[in-house]
């Protein structure tokens, strides 16, 4: 018997990891219990530092990880309401 990958072993392509899925569900449940979207907006408006955290750390996680446009370079600028921008 030779080592290496066995045909048909492992998860099928595109099937999410059960642990990752469970973790996302737990985090979503906590977010809902903490007030969800309405509470996040309130938190971001409480302090300019919170809004910077939202635009600089939280919101970018919603953007696609891989952006391509053929052979042309891409520049992304996020303008936060109330001032400042991140490139």
Secondary structure as GFF3:
##gff-version 3
##sequence-region A 1 87
A	DSSP	alpha_helix	18	33	.	.	.	ID=ss1
A	DSSP	alpha_helix	36	46	.	.	.	ID=ss2
A	DSSP	alpha_helix	48	53	.	.	.	ID=ss3
A	DSSP	pi_helix	54	58	.	.	.	ID=ss4
A	DSSP	three_ten_helix	59	62	.	.	.	ID=ss5
A	DSSP	beta_strand	78	79	.	.	.	ID=ss6
A	DSSP	beta_strand	85	86	.	.	.	ID=ss7
###
